[in-house]
Amino acid sequence: MSTEARPERASVRLSPRTIVLYAIGSLGTGGYATLPGLVLTYFLTDNLGVAALAAGLIVTAAKIWDVLIDPLIGAASDRQLARTGSRRGFMVTGALALPLFFALTFAVPPAWGPVAGAISVLLAFLATATAFSLFQVPYVALPAELTGSYDERTRLLGWRVVVLTAAILLFGAGGPALRNAGDDPVRGYLLMGIASGLVIGVGMLIASRTADVAAKRTAAASPATVVAASTWRNQYMSGFRALGRSQPFRALLGTFVLQALATGTMLAGAQYVATWVLRSEDAVTFVFVALVGPALLATPGWTVIARRVGKERAFAMASVLFTAAAASLVFAVWAPGAWIYASVAVAGVAYAGLQSLPMAMLPDVISHDERTSGSGQAGTFTGIWTAGETVGFALGATAVSLTLAATGYVSTVAGTTVEQPQAAVTGIVLSFSVLPAVLMAASLLTLRRYRLRRADIDAVANSDA
């Protein structure tokens, strides 16, 4: 069960090529997380005529499926690493399958009716989620195997987040632009699905090459170094055992799930804010420019701050800043206007830290567990991590759909014009401001329980070296 890190894994400075290859994978993760979260609920309610509550349940059901399969994929990825010396096989399979299913998710026409349309979207999105998990779970496991250095992980994940924020801009602004490029919204959604799916798949396929680099730098490449669970029950139990023995993992995961829920509510509500608060469906593009532009500039800054004060303190600073920015958006209930973009821009500065810092802390947690418990189960950890992230984003979309249903939101089919009741508009603003602010504030409580510090990680790296 023990996994001894090689000296070069502890001390190596990652090459620019490795960092670039790994970062490109965020085209896939950014696209998959952003575009469905942004437009899928809206596609169901305002294009297919599906009731808001049903639309939320569809998105949630697909994400629950993710939660069920991610731990299994994580354990299977550990077995694949033990058997073949690389996690690449699953990553390539996901990259090749996702474009087709992603396009099919947005290929359903309104003429099929709300029931048939909802079922078709659900099935296609379930397949998309499966393909994405095949890539994402081993992808998140790689930083712990690429280097044992505390600062190199921050550097690696910092550049990954630069690409991630660029991908958020590309898909968050470019996806709706493709959708609105013509007069026919049905063809627009199909064009968006095909083009976006291809870009996501190519990014994932390129990043899969990093798995072979990681395999050369970790002793886990030896078939004898990892003992993987053989049954589904044991695989799930392996995940629960990882949660039970690693207090830093519990604290970090709890914080990340709450923050995924907070950002998920804002993401799911952005298109509704653009349409019914800013009174322009196209305004969602400007919302994403306001979010991602500052985030692109701020990511290197959070890396510098983390080097000086520690990742956990920098993470807390980013969380407080995001909380304040989200809370300020509540004033849009009484005075909607272009000032919203300024608050979103402040949130964007914080968002860069919320993405890069926990992802840089996760490999530290994995390495600490390997040192203290002797278990080489990075895939198990990342399977649970990905499932937790999925829960957060899923419940974010669910929270928005429940708010819409409770406040009387009127669903429509493509080409039909309606006016929403004021209660529904107020509910949209609250789900975009107060709710994420409260969730982000709650995440600070769980973050206080994270006790790993630079000295703990450096001690592990030095002892391995």
Helices and strands as residue ranges (DSSP letters): H 7-11, H 16-24, H 26-46, H 52-84, H 88-105, G 110-112, H 114-146, H 150-179, H 185-207, H 210-216, G 219-221, H 232-245, H 247-276, H 283-309, H 311-328, G 329-333, H 340-373, H 378-406, H 422-432, H 434-447, H 454-464
